[in-house]
Amino acid sequence: MLSVIDSENGKMQMAFLQAQVPHPKGVSYYKKTTAEFDVMDIHPIDQMEMHRHTREMIFSTVTNISMTFSKLQVTLENFQS
């Protein structure tokens, strides 16, 4: 799922991607369904929940990348010695 918030117009767009082949190799292999609605239509509690989930996904991604770089650095140090 992809989502974008247009704060100027108060709109939120969500796109759902569904693979059309078993092993997609590019954007053209996906079917895209898009929905758009006013941000004001979203209940404040749901907005907070969405922000919480977004924060958790970003934190998880940053943590995974940081761990990968750390492992790579240790591997390179071991390789040099």
Long-range contacts (C-beta under 8 A, 24 or more apart in sequence): 5-39, 7-39, 10-38, 10-39, 10-40, 11-36, 11-37, 11-38, 11-39, 12-36, 12-37, 12-38, 12-39, 12-42
